[in-house]
Amino acid sequence: MRSWLLKLLALLMVFGLVAAACGNDDDDGVTTAPDDPAPAEPADDGDDEPAPAPADDGDDEPAPAPADDGDDEPAPAPADDGDGEADPEEEPMMDACEATVPGTEINMGVFSETRGLDPIITSGSGVTGMTELSTLYDQLIVYDHNLGDYRPHLAESLSSNDDLTEWTLTLRPGITFPDGTPLDTAAVHYSLQRFVTEDALNGSSAFIAWVEEFEIVDDLTMVLHLDRPWGTFPYALADEPGMVVNPTVVEAMGQEEFNLNPVDGGVGPYNIERYAPGEEIVVTAKDDYWGGPVCVETIRFIRIPGAPATYEAYQNDEINVAFLREARTIADAVENGDDASSFSSLQNGGSSIFMNNGVRGSTPPTTDLRLREAIALAVDVDVLNQRSNEGLGKANTALMHPDSVYYDAALFPEVEQNLDRARELVQEVKDETGWDGSIRLACHNAPSRIDWAIAVVALLEAAGFEVDLDNDGTILDLITIVLRNADFDLACWGFNISDETPFFPMIQFRSDARNNRIGYADPNMDAAIDQLQVATNTEEIQAALAEIWRVWQQSWPSAITESVQELIILKPEVKGVMATQVSALLFHDAYIDEG
């Protein structure tokens, strides 16, 4: 088997938790490309959007990357200081349960609510819906931290040709949707094609657009012909495109209804019971899951605004799993020892000032390169860190944080605040165009983001801008403003560039990418991203990222303000949860340890 970047960079993601056996284990059947070991150091794209995905204020968009679905897991270990590294120990495995245990329940406080339950609608990643949707649909491929690679799940195997332009997918036989519709290549083809329709909002649509032909060989075999070599293609099928929907149900319901109530819409371990947008998503165990009995009867995904309130609910035993993404709260959880069973990851560029470069033909002030540079130069990230994180965050202005395995101070110099130069640039644009200095900043109402946004306003106004701040809405409201409506000048957002697969969040900056959220276009950036896509070892990846950062400082697509730690904490009795790419979790082997 060929296994380049994926196997080695898996060493970069270290998550701690026990592996449980409520389902079944699979042999590795995914063939990837040649490998070159890199230093062990973690990361996971975390926001509300893929990095590839994506994106999001580090809060709001998640990314792709790494990408994402672990399975068999190491035993619980304390999370580290935020770079995601832990030292797991072996723990006895639970015997496979024979039936769902009545009354068992997992209540998870999620970071952000999803826009819906249709894989093509959600932003993606663990911060915006991937965990919830995985319970309903499962995935063709999952990321296995024990293997340090991707492995088949709904698929039986995935292999490539020598030049990595053709990937052959073979499905497990005998899997059916609850209504009896077979999970076959016709269903897979139907699902994948939905990602390249006009209605698809998920960031991974950019990757599926690279498939030139879906060649159906038979009911269980399909060859995907790509328009370019891609050694990390398994990532796409471990993300939302790997969640196969039931064509019969989608066609009968229509997309709008399916997005809200996809009963019998997937082959995952759970079925939807209740979807109350802004409140909770409730799923209940199937009694005929293809992978074997599901131990936990009910899972509730609860939206609790802000990390402090989420952590308080965890402390009060109102929830037993909590997704935390604010430095102050994470520090409290670590100090209290609540990270003993946890998953931690670092998202490079997890917080940023997202700048509209002219997406969908819009003409915000930030279409002027001088103003984008002025914004980057006006920002003092230490002020932002102190205001929003009490100085506990990982403030930085470069593409990669010093904790990244790819970091080199000479290759990734910080952007130093230069308020005088920022004022000059702003005044120059005013004098030349008659623009009055007004600019809009969209954010959301999480407490730390409110503080962050107020500080950004003060810094930009010191440079000569007149800022109109909107931070009354939720994260979902912000995602709607940016992704669906493209009605913003600036936004609090994040790129979530993980060490494991940094290519995926960077694709959004390619001029022709379907998930280009800001309308940025630069041929030099396109070339640098192409270089990153074909990189096959640590040195090549670092060189490509350094070139991206060099071009970035000439064209200023946006301004990075912080790398963000994500910490998912679990009560000691919650076992068998699997961490996967982009800070998402899998629950098909989860159980409650009553002992």
N, C-alpha and C positions, 0 to 999 in steps of 0.2 A: 504494500500500500504506500501511496505517496502522501505525505502529510507534512507540509512545510510550515507555513505561518501559523496554521490553526493549532497544531499540536504544541509547538514550542511556546506560542504566546499564551496558550492555556495556562502555562506556568505563571503567567502574569496575573491571572485571576485566582485568588485564594479565598474561598468562602468556607465557613465552618458550619456544619450541621450534620446530624446523623443520617445515614442512609437507611431507609425503611423499605420493607418488601411487601407492600400491600398490593403491588401489581406484579409485573414480570420484568426481568432483565433481558437486555438484547445484546447480541454480539455486535461488534463494530462492523458496519457494512458501508461506511462512507469512505470513498477514496478522495483524498485531497492532494495537494501538491507538495513538492520537496521541502524539507525542513532545515532550519538553522537555529539552534537553540539561542534563546535570549535570556537575560537575567530574570529571575523569578520576581515578578511584581505585577500587581493586579490592576484591574480597572474595568469599568462597565459604563456604558453610556446611559446615562440615566435620565434624562429629563422626560419631557412630555413628547419627545419626538425622536424619531430615529435618527440615528445617525445614520443612519444612514442615512439612522437614521438618524426619527427624529424625534431634533432639536429641541430646545425650548428653554427662560432666564436662568438658565441652568435649571430653573424650575420648570420652565414651561415647554421645553421641547426635547424630546428626547432624543435620539440618535441612535444611532445604531451603533452599534457595535457590538461591543463585542456583542457582542453579539451574543447567543443567548439561551440555551436551555439545558441546564444541567439535569442530572438525574441522580445517579447513585452518588451519595455524598459522604464526606468525612464527618467525623463526630464533632460535637459542639466545641467551639474554641472562641476565646475572647476576640472581639474585633480589634484591629489596631488603630493607629491614630488617624486613619482616614485614607491611607493609600491602598486599603483593601487587603492587606496581607495578614494571614493568620497561620496558626500552627496546629491543625486539627489532629485529634487522636482517634484511634479506632474505638468503636462502641458496638456492643452486641446488636445484631440485627433482630428485628421483630419477625416472628413467624407470620407468613401471609395470612391476613384475616379471611375468614370463610364467608363473612357477610358484613354488610354495613352495621355499625354499632349504633343502635337507636339512641337518640339524644345527644350524640357527639356533635360538637360545633366548633368551627374556627371563625373568629371574628377579626377581620383585618382592617386596620385604619390605613386607607390608601392615601397617597400623596395628592392625587388629582383625579377627578372623575373623568370617565371616558365620554366621548361624544355619542357613543352608541355601542351596540353589541354586534355590529357587522364588521368583520375584519378590514374591509376597505374604507371604513369611515373613521375608525379610531386613529389618533395620532401615532400610537404605538409606543413600545418600550414599557418597562415596569412602572414608570410614573404615570402613564396614561392609558391603561386598559389592557396591556398585553397579558398580565397575570390573570385578570378576570376572564378574558376571552379564551385563554388556554384551557380553562376548566370546561368550557363548552365545546371546543373544537379539537383539542389536541393539536399536534404538529407533525408534519411529515418527518422532520429531522429535529433532533434536540442536541444541545451542547452538553457533553458529559465531562464534568470536571475530573473524574477519576481517570478517564481515558486521555484527557487533555486534547479532546478533538470532538468533532460532531459525530453523531451516530444515528442510525435509522430509528424511527419510532413507529409512525404509521407506515412509513416506507420499510421495505426489506433491505434495500441497498440503494446507494447513489454513487456512481463512478463516472470518471471523465476520460476523454481521449487524451492523447499526449499533449496537444497544444491547448487544452483547457477551454475549447470552444464548444464541445458537445458533452452534455451530462445525461447519463442514462439513469432514469428513476424506475425502480421496481417496487411495487406495492405489496404489502402483506395480503395474502388471500383471505377471503372469508369475512372481512370487516364490512358491516352494513350500518347505515343510519337507522335510527329508531323506527322509521316507517318501512324499513326493508329495502330502501334504495341502496344499491351497492356503492361502496367506496372504491371506485375504479378510475381508470385514466380519464374517462369522459368527465367524471366529477372533478378531478384535479384540473383538467383543462378548463372547464367551466369556471372554477374558482380563480385560477391564475389570470384568465382573460379579463375578469372583472377588475383587476388591478390596473389595467391600462385603458379603462373607460374614463369618460369625462367626470364621472361621479366619484372616482376613487380619490380620497384625500390622504390615505396612508402613505408615509414617506417611502416605503418599499416599492411603490409603483415605479419608481425610477429604475429599479433593478430589473423588474419583470419586463419593462420596456426594451431591455437589451435582448430579450428572447426573440429571435427572428422567426423561428418555426417551432411549433409544438408537434412533434411527430409521434402519433399514437401507433405503437407497434401492435399491441393487443390490449386486453382489458387491464392488465397489470403492469405493462411496460410502456414507458414514454421516453423519447429522446428530446431534450431541450437544446436547440441549436442557438448559440449566442452570437451576437454580432461582434464580439471581441473576446480575447482570452480573459478568463476570470478564475483564479485558483481558489478563491474563497466563496464561490457560489453557494456552497451549503448554507452559509449564513442566511441567504434569502428564504430558503425553505424551512429555516428554524425561526423565522420571524412571521409576521402576519400572513404572508403568502403561503406559508405552510399549513395554515388553518383552512382545511377544506370544508366548504359549506355544502349543504344538501341542495342540489339543483331543483329538485321537486318542490321543496318547501319555499325556496326563494321565489320561484316562478309563480307558485300559488299565492303567496302573500304579497309580492311586490317588495321592492327594496326598502321603502319607508317603514312598512309594518315589520318586516324582517329585522330591521335595525333596532326596533324597540322590543320585540318579543319573539326571538328565534327558537321557539319550542321545536325540538326534534331537528334543529338545524345543523347539528354537528355530531361527531362521534366521540367527543370528550367524555370524561368520567362523570360529568354533572349536566343537568338540564336546568334551564332558567326557571325560577319560580317567581321572582319579583324583580322588576327593574323600575326604580323610582329615581329618576334623574335628580341629582343634587342631594340625594339621601343615601341610598344603598342599592346594591345588587345582591340578590340572594339566589344561590344555586343549591340544588339538592341532588344527592347521589343517585345515579342510575343503578338498577339492579342487574343490568346485563352488559356492563362495560366490557369491551373486547379484551382489555388488559387484565381482567380479574376483578374480584370484589373491591369496592371502594370502602375504606374503613370509616371515614368521617361522613356523617349524614348530611350536614349543612355547612355551607361556608357563606359568611356575610362579608361583603366588601363595603365598608362604611366610609363616607366622606366626612372628615372632621377638619374644619378649616384651620390650617396652621400646625406646625410641628409641636408647639407647646401644648395645645389642646389635645393633640393626638397622643402625646406622651403621658399627659395627665390621665386620659382614658385608659391607657395601658397600666399605669400605676394603680388605678382604681379597679383593675380587673374587668373593665367593661369591654376590652378587646385583648386578644392574646397574641396578635401579630401587629407590628406598627412600622410603617415606612416613614423614616425621619430624614429630612433634607435641609435642616437648618443647624448651623454650627453650634449655636448656643445650647440648643436642646440636645444635640448629640453629645456635647461635653457633659451635660447633666446625666444622661443615660450611662455614659462610660464611668463617670464618677460614682454612680450608684450601683455599678456592677450589672446593669441590665443588658449589657452587650455580651454576656457569657454565651448565649446562643444567638448568633447574629450573622448577617451577611454584610460586608462592607465593600465599597468600591469608590474609586476616585474618578471624577469626570473632569478632564482637562477642558478649560473653556466652558465650564458648567454655568457660569453667569456672565452675561454680556449686555451691552447696549446694541440691540438689533437695529440695523439701519435699512430703511427702504431705499433701495438704489433705483427704483422705477419699475417695480413689479407690476405686471399686467397693464403696462402703459401709463401708470400713475406718474405724477410729476411733483413729488414732495421736495422740500428744500434739499434733502440729502441726496438728490441726484447729482448735486454739485460736489465733486471730489474734495474741494477745499473745505467744505463744511464737515464732511465725514472725518477728514484729518483733524479739523479743529475740535470736534467732539472727543476724538481719541486723545488729543493732547490736553484737553481741559480736565480730564478725569484724574482724580487722586484716589487710587484704589485703597490706600490705607484709611482715608476718611470714610469711604464706603464700608470698609470692613469694620471699622470701629462703630459706625452708626448702626449697621444692620446685624453685626455678629459679635459686638463687644470685643472686637479684635481677635476673635477665635477662628475666623475663617482662613482660607488659603488664598489670600489676595495675590493676584499676579496679572500682568497685562500681556504676557507672551502666549503663544499658541500652546506650548507644553509647560507644565508645572515642574519645578525641581524634583518632585517625587516621581516623575515619569521615568521609565527606563530609557526613553528616547531623548531626555533632556541633556543639553550641553549649553552652558552659559554663552559660549561663543556663537552657537547656532541659533539660539532663541533669546536674543537680548530683550530685556523689558522695555516697554514704551514709557519714557520718563515724562511726567507732567511738565508742560511748558505753556503756562497760562498766557504769557505775553504773545507767543506765536499764535495761540488759538485766537486771541483777541484780534490780531492782525488779519488773520484769515477771514474771520467773521465780518470785520469791517470792510475788507476788500470786496466781499460778495455784496454787502449792503450798498456800497458806493457804485458798484458796477451794474447791479441789477435792479436796485430800488426795493429789494426785499427788506421787510421791517424787522427781521430777527425772530419772527414767530415760528415755533416748531412744537409738534405734539409728541408727548411721551405716554404710551399706554403701558400699564402694569396691572397688578392684581392686588387683592386685599389681604394676602397673608401678612402677618405683622412684620416680619423681617423685610419683605418686599416693599411695604409702605415706607419703612425707614430708609431703605436703599433708594427708593424713587425720590423721596424728599431731598436726600443728599445729592443725587444726580442733578435735580433741578437747580439746587444752589450752585453747584460747580459750573453748570452750563450757563446759568445767568451771569456768573462772574466773568464769563468769556464773551458776553454780549448777546446771548440768545434770550428770547422771551418764551418761556416754556409753559405750555398748557398740559397739565398732568391729569390723566384719568386713571385712577387706581381703585375705583369703587367696586369693580366686578370680581368674579372668581377667576381662577386659572382657566376654567373652561370658557369663560367669557373672553379672556385674552386670546386664547387659541382661536376662537371664532373670528375675532377682530383681525388677527394676523393671517391665519391659514385660509379661512373661508372667504372673508371679505377683503383682505389685503388693504385695509383702511387704517393705515398708521404711518407715521414718520419714523418714530423710534419706539422700541418696545423692550421691556425687560424679558430676556430670553436666555437660551443656553445652547451650546453645541454638543456637549457631552462626548468629547473625544477620548475614547478609552485606549489604553495601551494595547489591549488585546487585538482589536481590529480598527485602527484609526481611520481606515479608508471610508468606512460607511457614513459617518457624519459629514465627512468632507465633500461627498458627492453633491451635496446641496449647493455648493459654490461653483459647480460646473455650469457653464452658460446654457447648455441644452438639457439640464436635468429637469425631470418632471417635478421634483420636489425642491426646485429653486424658489425659496420663500421670499427673496428680497429683490429679484430682478437683476442680480449682479452678473456681470459678464466681463471676462478678461481672458484673452487667448493664452496669456502666460500662466494664468491660474489653471486653465483647462489642461495645459501641458504638464503642469506640476502634479495635478490630481491623477492624470493618466500614468505618470511615473510612479505614484504611490500605489495605484491599482495593481501594477505588475511587479512591485517590489517583493523579493522572496527571502530576505533575511533582515536582521536588525539594522545593519549598516545602511542597506538600501532604503529601508523604511525611514530611518532617521534623516537620510539625505533628502528624500522626497518631502518630508515634513518641513525640513529646513528651507527648502525651495518654496514651499507654500507660504511659509512665514515671511520670506524675503519679498515675494510678490504682494502679500497681504499689506506690508508696510509701504508699498507704493500705491496701492489702490484702495485700501481701507474699506473693505466690505462692511465691517462692523467693528466694535471695540470690546475686547475681552476685559473683564474686571475681576474674575475670580475662578479658581478651580473648586469644584464642589464635592464634598464627601456625601455619599448616601449610605445610610445605615438602616437595615431592616432587622428589628429585634423580635425575638420570639420567646414566649413563656417556656420554661423548661419542659413542660408536659407536651408541647407541640413538637412532634418528631416526624422525620421522613419528608420534610419539605425540601424541594430541590431548587437550588438557585441556577438560573440560566443566564443567557446573554441579556444585556441591557437592563440589569436589575429587575428582571422578571422572575417569578416563582412558579413552580409546578407543584400541584397538590394531589396528583393521582396516587402517590404512595404515602401520603400523610396519614398520621394516626395520633390519637391522644393517649399518652402513657399514663394510665391511672395509678400506676405503682409509684 
